[in-house]
Structures are given as structure tokens and as C-alpha cells.
Amino acid sequence: MIKTFLMGAAAALTITGTMIGTTTGAHAAPKKASAGKAKKARAAAKPAAASAAPVEINPSAEARLVASWVLASGDNRKLPYVVLDKKAASLILYDAKGKPLAQEPTLIGIALGDEASPGVGSKKLGDLGPAEKTTPAGRFLAKFGYAFGKQQVLWVDYTNSVAIHPIPADAAKKEKRRERMLSETPDDNRITFGCINVPRAFYGSKLRPLFQKGGGYVYVLPDSKPLEEVFPRLRVHALTHGVTGDAATP
């Protein structure tokens, strides 16, 4: 269903993001000196402007499609958002205007699956069965809050205890989470109880500042469910944009 739509949807996603800014002194000065300072400030700003290149991202076809739909439809409601591709174990962070800010590797639930098991959020981690350790797919309004031990996390699905946070300091060494995150393949990135682990530097310098005040949306792509089943509005978007045939039917 989504293959025919990929070509048109990809064109709707323009990935740009060069931001240029110049600053001048805050204190008043004689006119001649002020003009000279302004000229030097403009000259000094040129190298910075030239180096402010767009962030390079490499999304999968499905991640590109979802990001295209969000940008074109305004589904993020003027909030920052994340597109998490479970198959690629990769997360892309966008600002409220759809500008990509970073792409990072992730660790996700060890079990394949797009649904959370009933009652999983009320269980202790040690009581979870192997099949219950999934990262559910869907569209989530995420906000910062506290977990056990007064640790602040970005709650994605509070009811089912799914959050985005760095690798826990008390994670078992035998799990080798850091090594899994740094590996070149996504095949070994399924290791968590369902939460989404991200690099600590990314979490502190980019994700937290963007989501801290008003939260944002997290779009988790499915393992096996059809994309339009997880994101029904994606189908509506295809139909309203004149896409027919395979792109408009399952």
C-alpha cells in the first residue's frame, strides 16, 4: 500500500536547516568606531554561516514517509517530534518546524512486537516475561517526568512504562548495552525491557532542551503491523493528496 506513495511523500519532505545569525556589541560607541566594529562582526560571522550545514540524516523509506506526512499535515501540532525506526534501531529528532536536528542509534525492547502486553506497566521489571519486553508502536505525546529512584525520563507511554532515557548506570554488564549501541548493525540493539535507550550526550544536549518545556510527539514505527494501521491518518493524508491505487489501499 505504501510503496506507490513513497515517491510523492519523499518529495514533500525537504530536509534543510541552515541557521545563520550575527551578533554585534551591546554597548553604545562613537559612530565611526561602531561602524568599524559592525564591519568586523559581519566579517567574523561569514565563516560561521558557511559552516552551518544541514544535518545529514539517512532515514529508511518508512521513516521518511512518516516524517513527510507529519511535516505536510502538521500532525505534530507545532511541537518537536521524534521518528523511531525500530527495524533500523535509529531515531531522528526534529524541531517543531520539521527541521532534522540529529539521527542517533537506539536500544529497544528485546522482544519483537508492536503492542504492549496488558498490565505490563504495573509489573516489576524482574516479573516481565520475555514476550512482554516490547517497545509498542504508535503515536505518543511524550513529556518529561520521574521514574523510580527520582530519575527524570521522557515518558512515551506512561501507562505501559515506556520511556526514552540514556543507558541506565545499573544495567547488567553482561548485556553490553553500550557496545550494542555503538555496533554498526541494528541486529543486536534489542536488549531493553521496552524502554528506548539513547546516547547520553544526545539526551542531555538535544532531546531534553527541546522536549523539557512542553513535551513533543514520538512516532514509533512498527515491526510487523502495516504502517497505515499504526498511523491511520497517514492513509487519509495519501487519499487527500490524490494518491490512488496501491498507495491508498492495504
N, C-alpha and C positions, 0 to 999 in steps of 0.2 A: 504493500500500500504506500509506503513512504518513498520508494525508490524514485518514481517519476517526479515527486515533489522536491527532491533534494537539489536538483539543478536550479529551480526557481528560488527556493528558500535560501540557498547559499548566496545567491546574488543579493538578497535583501540584507545580508549581514555584512556591513562594511566595517572592517576591523581597523580602526585608526585610533590615534590617541596622542598626538604630539601636543604638548602643552608648552607654550612659550610665555615667559614672564620676565620683566625687567624691573629693577628697583633702583631708586635714587636716594640720596641722603635725606634725612628727615628734618635737618636744621636749616634755617634760612642762611643765606650768604650773599655777599655783593653780587650784582648781576653778572659781571664778567667771570668771576670765579665760579658762579653757579652754572653758567653756560659751559665752561670747561669741564666741570665735574659731570654734567649731564652727557657730554660727548664721550668722556671716558667710560661712563656707565654703560652707554649704548654699545661701545666697542667691546667692553668686557662681557656683555650679555650675548654677543654673537656666538662664541664657541659653545656656551651652554645651550643655546637654542638649537645649534646644529647637532648636538649630541643627544637631544631629547627625541630619540627614535621610538616608534610604536613598539609595544611589547609583542614579541613573536610568540604565537601560540600554534599548536598543531592538534586541533580537535578532530575527533572521529566524525564520520558523516552524521551520525545520530546526534552527537553533541552540537555540531554546527547547526543542524536543523532546529533543535530546541532553542539554541541561543538566537537564531534568526527569528523564530516565532515570538520569543519574549521581547526582542527589540522592536519588531514590527507592530506588535499588538499592545505594547505597554503593560504586559501581564505582571511585571514586577512592581507596578504602582509607584514608580519614582523612588524605589528603594534599591540598594545594591543587591546583587544576587550571585549565586554560585551554581555552576552546572557540574555535577559529579557524574563521571562516566565510570560505572563500576567495572565494566569489561576491560577498560584501559587502566583502571586504578589511578585515574587522573582527575584533578579538579581545576576548573578555570574560574577565576574571580573577576567579576565585572562591577563597575561602578553603576550608579543609578541611571546613567545615560547610555549604558551598554558598552562602555569602553573597557576592553580587557586589560586587567592590571597584572595578572600573574597566572601561570599554569604550574601546578605542583603535583607531585606524586602523593598518593594516599594509601593508607591501610584500611581495609573494610572488614565486615563480618566474615568469619571463616566459612560459613555455610552459604551455598547458592540459594537464592530465593528473593522474591520481591514483596513478600508480606511478613509482618511481624506476627509471631505466634500469640494467641490470646493469653492475656495475663502476664506476658513476659516482663512488662515494666515493673511488676510488683515482686519479682523474684530476685534473690541474691545472685550475684554472678556465678558463684560456685554451684548453684542449683540449676543452671541452664543446661539443657541437653544440647548435643551437637547440632541438631537441626534447628534449634531456636536462635542460634547466633547469626542472624541475618541482618543486613542493612536494607531496610524497606525502601522501595522505590516510590516516587511521587513528588508532589509539590508541597513544600513546607514553609511556613512562616517561622523563621528562626530568630531567637532572641537570647541574649546572654542571661545566665542565671547560675545558681550554685548547685553543685552536686555534693556527694558525700565528702566529708573532710574539708568543707569550706572552699573547695576548688571551683573556680568560675569557669564555665564551659559555654559554648554556643549550642543551646538546645535546639535540635532539629525536630525531634519527635519526643516531647517530654513524657507523654503517656507511656511510650514504649522504651523509654530510657536510651534514646539515640541522640548523641551529641557529637559535635566537632571539637576536638582538642588535641594538643600535642601527645606524643607517646608518653604514657604515664611513667613516672620515675620508678614506680614499684612493679613495672611489667616484668614478668619472668624472663631471665636472661636466655633461657633455652628457646624462647620464642623468636629471638633475634629480630626484633621489630625494626631496629634502625637499619640493619643490613638488608632486610626485605624492602624497606622504603627506598634505599639507595640502589637497589638492583636495577638492571636495565629492562627487565621483563616484568609484566604485571602478574605473571603466573603465581608468584609467591607472596602477593600482597594481601591475601585473605588470611587474617590471623586474629582479628579482634572479636569481641563478644557481640558486636553490632555497631559500635561507635565508629566514627571516622577520624582516624589519626592523620595529622598533617605536620609538616616541618615546624619546629618551634619558632624559628625566626620569622617564617611567613605568618604564623598565627599571631605573634606579638606585634609585628610591624605593619602588616597589611590587613589581615582579616579583622582583628579586634578593633582597630581605629574606625574601620568602615561600618561595622555592624554594632558597635557599642551603644550608640545613642538610640537609634530607632529600630534596630534589627534589619532583616532583609529576607530574601527568599532563597531557598535551596531546592534545586531541581535534581533529583536523584534518578538517573536513567536505569531502566530495568535490566535484569539478567536475561529473562526469557519472555516476559509479557510483551505483547505488541506495544509499540511506543504510544499509539493513539488511545490505548486502553488506560495507560497510566496518566496520560495528559490529553483528556478528551477535547480540550479547547484547541489542541493542535489540529485536529480533524476539521473543526469549524473554521479555523484560520485557512486551511487548504481550500475548503469549499468557497469561502467568501473572496478568495483571491483568484478564483477562476480555474483552480486546478481540478481536473477531471480524470476519469479512468482509474488506473491503479493507485494514484496518489490520493484518491478520495474514497477508496473502498478498502476493506481489510484484505 
